[in-house]
């Protein structure tokens, strides 16, 4: 059980938590929600003892192991495989003890440690590592690459994989779906569902929270509130409580007005002095509740009515790529007014290349694209935020792009995106990632596009801004082409799918759920020999799979016999030292053979 009692936490002069309490029982999977800057990450650091509370106490069982997802890139010379394997602290600790016992030639200790290794399923650690890495999108060829050879996003995947390898009782995950694509999020969702411990998750991915969490923690107004149910359940409870509070506050305001009227009328009369004083005291106690408040930065906006085009708006018959390298070949598709299309496919398949090509940022290598004369494209790229000028204000950006618009009109429009009062005059370098994304989105909307090409538009956006964008897109009548790893956002915004796969783009005849099932079928979340399936491409491969499974069973039977002999106390007497050494060597050899067979099985399935 995790318990916070009367916690107060300050960062500088800012109070993040004030005399607030929380209790998470064993097995709770809680989503931690709150606006940016509320203190969500600081709360995780507090639980990790990286920050010190100003008041109150934190209670955790002494035996609990805690693992958290660090947002810092790892500095190591290890390979990806070794780095992730080291996340299993129990296995690492036992390996160190076994090595020490072998150096001392302590047979009794070796036997006990090997039995302990078996009890934690330590002989299958390499299979576990391979499953986690493949589930997070790594290929066989990448497993032995140095960690530092990967990009920042892929290094963060390795950090996540290392955390998932831990046997932690409490997992603290800060934006675990960042840097993941739709396929790997689906795998992580399944893994998190099967996780037996307690966890606290910060995420802006509503679908992920809905699928994984059993409880929701709201951080607002320096207080923590625990709700039963996932994010959607919380949203319903919050809306109901907000409506009830509004009704109560309306009654209170009427009551206050009535009391004030009595005081104003009779306060000066001696005969009514006591009654007036009594009502004045009642008035002081009668305050409007603010326990349930909507975000004070609530934002609502909409797209302009786009100019109508004929059919098709855009016609594509081309190969796309960079210089002479073809990424997508024989693309033959049309995009029409009213189309709402989600583009799916694994990372690196060419989704961004497709949108960038349609946006005319790069030219087709072969073929052509035809655009209706009225086509006006609004393109939001993954690095759109980086194109902002950090030394300029939101108003500066607007004036540069749209000099014909008056300052009052520009300020009114930007205010709908949260840039009102002084914020519209502040330099962009002072903004959070979410605020920069909102500004980029505002500038895009003012261009009045009738074709929207959105490549991961929800990166950096808070939950309530994502909701606002979903609502705005619902009324957009132009053509929409969307790439996003946020499943909830896709499901709310599109009605058909294009699949980018192995250099081709085609209409996907299915739903996101169908696609998720197809991806999970190729990437299991846990290794259990007895549950191995034999779904393969052809009969020859099926026979090979079945033979490997028989080999594994035979090897495991041999392993059990050796472990039974190693469990005999008489073996550890001095006159049996040679036999002990021989059995230990056989055990180590069998372990390697089992690991090799399991890797062969995984490669074929």
Protein Blocks (a to p, Z undefined) as FASTA:
>chain_A
ZZdehiacdehjbcfbgciaddddehiacddeddehilmmmmmmmmnopaccfbdcdddd
fklccddddfbdcddfbdfklmmmmmmmmlmmmmmmmmmmmmnopaklmmmmmmmmmmno
pmmmmmmmmmmmmmnopafklmmpcfklpcfklmmmmmmmmmmmpccfbdcdehklgoia
fklmmmmmmmmmmpmbdcddddfbfklmmmmpmbdcddeehiacddeddfklmmmmmmmm
mmmmmmmmmmmmmmmmmmmmmmmmmmmpmklmmmmmmmmmmmmmmccdfkbccdfkbccd
dddddddddddfbdcdddddehjbcfbghiacdddehiacddeddehilmmmmmmmmnom
accfbdcddddfklccddddfklmmmpcfkbcfklmmmmmmmmbcfklmmmmmmmnopah
jlmmpcfklpcfklmmmmmmmmmmmnopabdcdehklgoiafklmmmmmmmmmmpcbdcd
dddfblklmmmmpcbdcddeehiacdddddfklmmmmmmmmmcfbdcfklpccbdfblml
mmmmmmmmmmmmmmmmmmmmmmmmmmpmklmpmklmmmmmmmmmmmmmmmmmmmmmmmmm
mmmZZ
